[in-house]
Each structure stands twice: as structure tokens, then as C-alpha cells.
Amino acid sequence: MAIPGYDEYVATLSRLTEHVDPTTPTAEAAAIKIAAESLAALGSIDLAALEQWTRDNPQAVPILGLAVGLSQEKLKNALKQHIGTTGWVTAARERPGEIVAMLDAQFGLVESLIAQIGRTYSFGDVLVARAGRFKTDLQSAARYKNLI
């Protein structure tokens, strides 16, 4: 078997991951927007209102995490550490106040929502939010690399 040349080798390479167009509508994006609109429609943003919202929308707990900058994985870790479970749907049905209280005490949920709901965001704000996600991914990769 002959060893391929550089150009032949490069021609066999493909992307490790598919490019995802962030502007393409998805079911997940639609669900996030619906949850965000329901949060914005609350009469007031306080612990009691957020507890009821969480009870009424148990599947949408990750939206509260996103509001304070938590990925789904970081949300699971915070839930496990502070309320003893990663299962937000069941916890939201049975103990919504604990979820909301923890997110507020640890991450300033109420203040963050008040600051963000109704704010007009620029294109630059969108890019900064995306860059923060990539920076976190790169920091995680760098930490992992240092472990091996």
C-alpha cells in the first residue's frame, strides 16, 4: 500500500463538526423564545413570581440558567451541589422555590432578569454573548489539555 502524498491526504480530511448557522430557526430556539416571552410577561420579577413560573414551566428551567450565564451542564452542576439533584423537571414540580432561591442566591437571578428583560440588544451584544460561550469552551479545552 502506497503512502499518500500531502495533497491526497488533505483531500481525505473533513470537518470534525458540522457548521451550525446560528440564524437558522430550530425547535430549541423557538422554545427558548417562548419561555423568554413568558418571563417577560410576568407582572413582576420577584422570587414568588419566578417560583410560580418555574412550577408552571418545569421543562424551561434551563432558561433561568441561561439568564444568569449558565450552560445546561453548569446548571446541572449547580442544582446537584445546592439542592441535591440534576433533574430540574421533577425538582421544578416539587421544589420550585428551592431552584429559584438557589439561582438567586448564587447567581443573582432576580437582578439579572430585571436588568435583561425588555432591554434592546445590539448586534455587538449578540456577538459578545457568542464569544463568551466560545471563550468558555476554549478555557475548558485548555484546562483539559493541561491535565494530559
C-alpha positions in Angstrom: 0.0 0.0 0.0 1.5 3.3 -1.1 1.7 6.2 1.3 -0.5 9.1 0.1 1.1 12.4 -0.7 0.2 15.6 1.3 -2.4 16.8 -1.2 -4.1 13.4 -1.3 -4.1 13.2 2.5 -5.6 16.7 2.8 -8.3 15.8 0.3 -9.5 13.0 2.7 -10.0 15.3 5.6 -13.4 16.6 6.6 -14.9 18.9 9.3 -14.9 17.4 12.8 -18.3 19.0 13.4 -20.9 20.4 11.2 -21.2 24.2 10.8 -24.3 25.4 12.5 -25.8 28.6 11.2 -26.9 30.5 14.4 -29.6 32.3 12.5 -31.4 29.1 11.3 -34.7 28.6 13.2 -34.8 25.5 15.3 -37.3 23.9 17.7 -34.9 24.6 20.6 -34.6 28.3 19.6 -38.4 28.6 19.4 -38.8 27.0 22.8 -36.2 29.4 24.3 -38.0 32.4 22.8 -41.4 31.2 24.1 -40.0 30.8 27.6 -38.3 34.2 27.4 -41.6 35.8 26.3 -43.4 34.2 29.2 -40.8 35.5 31.6 -41.1 39.0 30.2 -44.9 38.8 30.5 -44.7 38.3 34.3 -46.3 41.2 36.2 -43.3 41.5 38.5 -39.9 39.8 38.7 -39.5 38.5 42.2 -39.0 35.2 44.0 -42.7 34.4 44.3 -43.4 35.1 40.6 -40.4 33.1 39.5 -41.3 30.2 41.8 -44.8 30.0 40.2 -43.3 30.4 36.7 -40.9 27.5 37.4 -43.7 25.3 38.7 -45.8 26.1 35.6 -42.8 25.6 33.2 -40.7 22.8 34.7 -39.1 22.0 31.3 -37.9 25.6 30.9 -35.7 25.7 34.0 -32.6 25.9 31.7 -33.9 29.3 30.5 -33.4 30.6 34.1 -29.8 29.2 33.9 -29.2 30.9 30.6 -30.4 34.2 32.1 -27.6 34.1 34.6 -25.0 32.7 32.1 -25.1 29.0 32.9 -24.9 26.3 30.3 -27.1 23.3 30.8 -24.1 21.4 32.2 -23.3 24.2 34.6 -26.9 24.4 35.7 -27.0 20.7 36.4 -23.8 21.0 38.5 -25.3 23.9 40.5 -28.5 22.0 41.1 -26.6 18.9 42.2 -24.4 20.9 44.5 -27.1 23.1 46.1 -30.3 21.1 46.0 -29.0 17.5 45.5 -30.4 16.7 42.1 -29.7 17.3 38.4 -33.3 16.6 37.4 -34.7 20.0 37.0 -38.1 19.0 35.7 -39.1 16.9 38.8 -37.4 19.5 41.1 -39.3 22.3 39.4 -42.6 20.5 40.0 -41.9 19.5 43.6 -39.5 22.2 44.9 -39.6 25.2 42.5 -38.8 27.6 45.3 -35.5 25.9 46.1 -34.4 26.2 42.5 -35.3 29.9 42.3 -33.8 30.7 45.7 -30.6 28.9 44.8 -30.3 30.6 41.4 -30.9 34.0 43.0 -28.6 33.5 46.0 -25.7 32.0 43.9 -26.1 33.9 40.6 -28.4 36.9 41.2 -31.3 35.6 39.2 -33.9 38.3 40.1 -31.5 41.2 39.5 -30.2 39.7 36.3 -33.7 39.2 34.9 -34.8 42.7 35.8 -31.7 44.1 34.0 -32.2 42.0 30.9 -36.0 41.8 30.3 -37.1 44.5 28.0 -33.6 45.6 27.1 -32.8 46.2 23.5 -29.8 44.3 22.4 -27.4 45.3 19.6 -25.6 43.1 17.1 -22.5 43.7 19.1 -24.2 42.4 22.2 -25.2 39.2 20.4 -21.6 38.7 19.2 -20.2 39.3 22.7 -22.6 36.6 24.1 -21.4 34.2 21.5 -17.8 35.0 22.1 -18.3 34.3 25.8 -19.5 30.8 25.0 -16.6 30.1 22.8 -14.1 31.5 25.3 -15.5 29.2 27.9 -15.2 26.2 25.5 -11.6 27.2 24.8 -10.8 27.6 28.5 -12.2 24.2 29.2 -10.2 22.7 26.4 -7.0 24.4 27.7 -7.6 23.1 31.2 -8.2 19.6 29.8 -5.0 19.8 27.7 -3.0 20.7 30.8 -4.3 17.6 32.6 -3.0 15.2 30.0 
